[in-house]
Amino acid sequence: MPGDIAAVIARVADAAGLPRPDSHVVELPPVDWVAENQRSFRPLRAGRFWLHPSHDPGRAPPDLHAIRMDAGSAFGSGSHGTTRGCLELLSGLDVGPTAQPIDVGTGSGILAIAMAQLWRRPVLASDNDPATIPVAARNAADNGVGALCRFAVASGLDSEEISRAGPFDPLVANILAAPLIELAPHLARATRAGARVVLSGLLVEQAADVLDAYERAGFRFRSRLDLETGGDHWRSLLLERT
């Protein structure tokens, strides 16, 4: 195997007309990177929530909602700036106007779990990856809100279950800038007037394009939160449906 790699490097150098570099290949033992990531995750506070892995509950302040979440195959342990930004913005929402909360692109289910804990009301959550659904359902059950959370496979809002459940308020979507822009008119049709919408998964430099798409779709800006993760600055937006 090391010889094969050295030969490939030599062929690439020859094809590029470059001198063959000296190469030294060392085989490393296999590493369970999920387990390594789990060990690096420590308890942290995000708004009204105390996020912790199963191996380290820490000392949760009594006034916070504890969410046990391990890093795994579905995105959303809470440590990333996008997830923390959503949790911070959700923490400041008034429970009074809440009708039917929905978490679009739920991943691990952490934001659906957070809304269920905050408001003790049924929450609908969706993801386009069927593999995330049993993971999210298990996480909701482990955090005591399994009976309040329903998870559905859907691309954006494209499912009969979601169509029957709306209109939504609040709606949270922590995905990526491009699909958020594409979803803007769909989220407008799925939310009622005055609905609160939390968006994240976008870099600060992408935020103007996302906000422009949502203002054209009938939303107005209410607030934002910028958080850093891995050297990148991520923005979470709180909008209101007009």
LINURTA-V659581 format. One record per residue. NEAR is the number of other ideal C-beta (glycine too) atoms within 10 Angstrom. Layout:
BEGIN
near->[NEAR | NEAR]
END
This chain:
BEGIN
near->[7 | 11 | 8 | 9 | 12 | 16 | 11 | 11 | 15 | 13 | 11 | 12 | 14 | 11 | 8 | 8 | 6 | 9 | 8 | 12 | 10 | 7 | 13 | 6 | 11 | 5 | 8 | 5 | 4 | 6 | 8 | 9 | 9 | 12 | 11 | 10 | 15 | 17 | 13 | 10 | 19 | 12 | 16 | 14 | 16 | 22 | 19 | 17 | 24 | 22 | 26 | 22 | 21 | 11 | 11 | 12 | 12 | 14 | 8 | 16 | 10 | 6 | 7 | 16 | 20 | 16 | 25 | 18 | 23 | 17 | 21 | 17 | 11 | 22 | 20 | 27 | 22 | 25 | 18 | 19 | 19 | 23 | 28 | 23 | 28 | 31 | 29 | 20 | 24 | 25 | 15 | 13 | 19 | 8 | 9 | 6 | 12 | 17 | 14 | 20 | 27 | 28 | 32 | 28 | 26 | 34 | 24 | 25 | 32 | 29 | 30 | 29 | 31 | 29 | 29 | 25 | 20 | 20 | 17 | 10 | 13 | 15 | 28 | 25 | 30 | 26 | 25 | 14 | 15 | 8 | 10 | 25 | 18 | 11 | 20 | 25 | 17 | 15 | 28 | 26 | 14 | 16 | 20 | 15 | 22 | 16 | 10 | 18 | 24 | 17 | 23 | 16 | 15 | 20 | 13 | 19 | 20 | 12 | 15 | 9 | 13 | 20 | 11 | 8 | 17 | 18 | 15 | 24 | 22 | 26 | 24 | 29 | 24 | 27 | 22 | 16 | 19 | 13 | 16 | 25 | 18 | 12 | 22 | 22 | 14 | 14 | 25 | 17 | 11 | 24 | 25 | 13 | 10 | 11 | 24 | 23 | 25 | 26 | 31 | 31 | 24 | 25 | 15 | 14 | 11 | 17 | 19 | 11 | 14 | 23 | 21 | 12 | 17 | 24 | 14 | 11 | 18 | 17 | 22 | 11 | 12 | 14 | 13 | 17 | 20 | 13 | 19 | 10 | 14 | 7 | 5 | 13 | 13 | 24 | 24 | 27 | 23 | 23 | 26 | 18 | 23 | 12]
END
